[in-house]
């Protein structure tokens, strides 16, 4: 829709509303939107009629156009042909309404009856004869206008079909033709940004469960550590702060043994006195090891 509005110089909101009404009037789905926009743009470029005017008349004339067995694309081409032939599209479509009723009484579809009437009028030998045929089918008020449209070739069904086929891709092709190198660079840049965001979303989706599991583990460890008695937490803190100094043969073994024995003492019911003693030994050992480490 943005491309359509930009190349045709129309308001995007109004264009979106009109396109939505056209889809509804012709019982189309959103997948047919490109056809609607392409055919309208193609006809506007071919005839000089504005896309807003074509869309409006196509919506208003939907009943008659559908009775002719025409698609939206062919109907827009018909309207464009009316305008270039100097025929009032709204008046011509109104004339087809009466014709549809006349043909129905004869057991014919609008398209079948119209093709037959067009052939007869083209082959009449006088204006009086042509007018008589037209009045019988279209009514006295619309007869002159319909005769004029027929003689101007406004009802060329083959042309409508070809126009519908040729209109495919008109919006995209026209938009691409208006882009300069800077515009193309910005478009490519936006495409890369979009692709990277999609990649990031995919990676996040995969890693999210992993991070969630790790978060639960860290949370559990934190809760466990917080529940430990104060001296025990201090001992662990001392040990891990000084592990790179204490990792030294007998001293290291002494520290590990001390930590193990302190927990055994706790289990035996000796209270925290053993922890205090081992804590002091760990501090002294760590201080000595720091001195040797610096030397």
C-alpha positions in Angstrom: 0.0 0.0 0.0 2.9 2.4 0.8 4.3 1.9 -2.7 0.9 2.3 -4.3 0.2 5.6 -2.4 3.7 7.0 -3.1 3.8 6.4 -6.9 0.2 7.6 -7.4 0.5 10.6 -5.0 -2.5 9.5 -2.9 -3.3 9.5 0.8 -2.3 6.0 2.1 -5.3 5.9 4.6 -7.9 6.7 1.9 -6.2 4.3 -0.5 -6.3 1.5 2.1 -10.0 2.1 2.8 -10.8 2.1 -1.0 -8.8 -1.1 -1.6 -10.6 -2.8 1.3 -14.0 -1.8 -0.1 -13.0 -3.1 -3.5 -12.0 -6.4 -2.1 -15.3 -6.7 -0.3 -17.3 -5.5 -3.4 -15.8 -8.2 -5.6 -15.7 -10.9 -3.0 -11.9 -11.1 -3.0 -9.4 -12.0 -0.3 -6.4 -10.0 1.0 -4.2 -12.2 -1.3 -5.8 -10.4 -4.2 -4.8 -7.0 -3.0 -1.8 -6.8 -5.3 -4.0 -7.5 -8.4 -6.3 -4.7 -7.3 -3.5 -2.2 -6.9 -1.6 -3.2 -10.0 -4.7 -3.1 -12.3 -5.8 0.3 -11.0 -2.3 1.8 -11.3 -1.9 0.3 -14.8 -5.2 1.7 -16.0 -4.5 5.1 -14.5 -1.1 5.2 -16.2 -2.7 4.1 -19.6 -5.7 6.5 -19.5 -4.7 9.4 -17.3 -7.6 8.8 -15.0 -6.7 9.1 -11.3 -6.6 5.9 -9.3 -9.0 7.4 -6.7 -11.6 8.0 -9.4 -11.1 4.5 -10.9 -11.4 2.8 -7.6 -14.5 4.8 -6.6 -16.3 3.9 -9.9 -15.2 0.3 -9.8 -16.7 -0.1 -6.4 -20.0 1.7 -7.3 -20.2 -0.3 -10.6 -19.4 -3.7 -9.0 -22.8 -5.2 -9.5 -22.9 -4.4 -13.3 -19.2 -5.3 -13.8 -19.7 -8.7 -12.1 -22.9 -9.3 -14.1 -20.7 -8.9 -17.2 -18.6 -11.7 -15.9 -15.6 -9.4 -15.5 -13.0 -9.5 -12.8 -12.0 -6.4 -10.9 -9.0 -6.0 -13.1 -11.1 -6.3 -16.3 -13.7 -4.0 -14.8 -11.2 -1.3 -14.1 -9.9 -1.6 -17.7 -13.6 -1.2 -18.9 -13.9 2.0 -16.9 -10.6 3.3 -18.3 -11.8 2.5 -21.8 -15.1 4.4 -21.1 -13.1 7.5 -20.0 -10.7 7.5 -22.9 -13.6 7.1 -25.3 -15.3 10.1 -23.8 -18.1 8.0 -22.3 -19.4 8.7 -18.8 -18.5 5.5 -17.0 -21.2 5.9 -14.3 -23.9 6.5 -17.0 -22.8 3.6 -19.1 -22.8 1.2 -16.1 -26.3 2.5 -15.2 -27.5 1.6 -18.7 -26.2 -1.9 -18.2 -28.5 -2.3 -15.2 -31.6 -2.1 -17.3 -30.0 -4.3 -20.0 -29.3 -7.0 -17.5 -33.0 -7.2 -16.7 -33.9 -7.3 -20.4 -31.4 -10.0 -21.2 -32.6 -12.1 -18.1 -36.1 -12.2 -19.6 -34.6 -13.6 -22.8 -32.6 -16.2 -20.8 -29.3 -14.6 -21.5 -26.5 -13.4 -19.2 -25.5 -9.7 -19.4 -22.3 -10.5 -21.2 -24.0 -12.8 -23.8 -26.8 -10.3 -24.5 -24.4 -7.4 -24.7 -22.1 -9.0 -27.2 -25.1 -9.8 -29.3 -26.5 -6.3 -29.1 -23.1 -4.7 -29.8 -22.8 -6.8 -33.0 -26.3 -5.9 -34.2 -25.7 -2.1 -33.5 -22.4 -2.2 -35.4 -24.0 -3.8 -38.4 -27.1 -1.5 -38.6 -27.6 0.4 -41.7 -29.1 3.5 -40.1 -29.0 5.6 -36.9 -32.7 5.0 -36.5 -32.3 1.3 -36.5 -29.4 1.4 -34.1 -31.4 3.7 -31.8 -34.4 1.4 -31.9 -32.2 -1.6 -30.8 -30.5 0.5 -28.1 -33.7 1.8 -26.6 -35.2 -1.7 -26.4 -32.2 -2.9 -24.4 -30.9 0.1 -22.5 -33.9 2.4 -22.3 -34.7 5.7 -24.1 -32.6 7.8 -21.7 -29.4 5.7 -21.9 -29.7 4.6 -25.5 -27.8 7.5 -27.2 -24.9 7.2 -24.7 -24.7 3.4 -25.1 -24.7 3.6 -28.9 -21.8 6.1 -28.7 -19.9 3.8 -26.4 -20.3 0.8 -28.6 -19.2 2.7 -31.7 -16.2 4.0 -29.9 -15.1 0.5 -29.0 -15.6 0.9 -25.3 -16.9 -2.7 -25.0 -13.9 -4.5 -26.3 -13.7 -7.5 -24.0 -10.5 -8.8 -25.5 -8.8 -5.6 -24.6 -10.0 -5.9 -21.0 -8.5 -9.3 -20.6 -5.2 -8.2 -22.1 -5.0 -5.2 -19.8 -5.6 -7.4 -16.8 -2.7 -9.7 -17.8 -0.4 -6.8 -18.6 -1.0 -5.0 -15.3 0.7 -7.6 -13.1 3.6 -6.1 -11.2 2.9 -2.5 -12.2 3.1 -1.1 -8.7 6.5 -2.7 -7.8 8.0 -2.0 -11.2 7.0 1.6 -11.1 8.2 2.1 -7.6 11.6 0.5 -8.4 12.0 2.8 -11.4 11.6 5.8 -9.2 14.4 4.8 -6.7 17.8 6.4 -6.9 21.0 4.7 -5.5 20.5 6.2 -2.0 17.0 4.9 -1.8 18.1 1.4 -2.9 20.9 1.5 -0.3 18.4 2.4 2.5 16.1 -0.4 1.3 18.9 -2.9 1.4 20.0 -1.6 4.9 16.4 -2.0 6.2 16.3 -5.5 4.8 19.5 -6.4 6.6 18.2 -4.8 9.9 15.0 -6.8 9.6 16.9 -10.0 8.9 19.2 -9.5 11.9 16.3 -8.8 14.2 14.6 -12.0 13.1 17.9 -13.9 13.6 18.3 -12.4 17.1 14.8 -13.4 18.0 15.4 -16.9 16.9 18.6 -17.2 18.9 16.9 -15.7 22.0 14.1 -18.2 21.6 16.6 -21.1 21.7 18.8 -19.7 24.5 16.0 -18.5 26.7 15.4 -21.9 28.4 19.1 -22.3 29.0 19.4 -18.9 30.7 16.3 -19.6 32.7 17.8 -22.9 34.0 21.1 -21.2 34.8 19.2 -18.5 36.6 17.4 -21.0 38.7 20.6 -22.8 39.6 22.4 -19.6 40.6 19.3 -18.5 42.6 19.3 -21.9 44.5 23.0 -21.6 45.2 22.5 -18.1 46.6 19.6 -19.2 48.8 21.7 -22.1 50.0 24.7 -19.9 50.8 22.4 -17.3 52.5 21.0 -20.0 54.8 24.5 -21.0 56.1 25.5 -19.9 59.6 27.7 -16.8 59.7 31.0 -18.5 60.6 30.6 -21.0 57.8 29.9 -18.3 55.3 33.0 -16.4 56.5 35.1 -19.5 56.2 34.0 -20.1 52.6 34.6 -16.5 51.7 38.1 -16.6 53.1 38.9 -19.8 51.3 37.8 -18.7 47.9 39.3 -15.3 48.2 42.7 -16.8 49.0 42.6 -20.0 46.9 45.2 -18.8 44.4 47.6 -18.2 47.4 46.7 -21.4 49.2 47.1 -23.7 46.3 50.5 -24.7 47.5 51.5 -28.3 48.4 51.3 -28.9 52.2 49.7 -25.6 53.0 47.0 -26.2 50.5 46.4 -29.7 51.8 46.3 -28.2 55.3 43.7 -25.7 54.4 41.5 -28.3 52.7 41.9 -30.7 55.6 41.1 -27.9 58.0 37.9 -27.1 56.1 36.9 -30.8 56.1 37.6 -31.3 59.8 35.6 -28.2 60.7 32.5 -29.7 59.1 33.2 -33.0 60.8 33.4 -31.2 64.2 30.1 -29.5 63.4 28.5 -32.8 62.6 29.9 -34.3 65.9 28.2 -31.5 67.9 31.4 -29.6 68.8 29.8 -26.3 67.8 31.7 -23.5 66.0 34.9 -23.5 68.1 36.6 -25.7 65.6 35.6 -23.4 62.8 37.1 -20.5 64.6 40.4 -22.3 65.1 40.6 -23.5 61.5 39.6 -20.0 60.4 42.6 -18.5 62.2 44.9 -21.1 60.7 43.6 -20.4 57.3 44.2 -16.6 57.8 47.8 -17.2 59.0 48.5 -19.7 56.2 47.0 -17.4 53.6 49.1 -14.5 54.8 52.3 -16.5 54.6 51.4 -17.7 51.1 50.7 -14.2 50.0 54.2 -13.1 51.1 55.8 -16.0 49.3 53.7 -15.4 46.2 54.8 -11.7 46.1 58.4 -12.7 46.6 
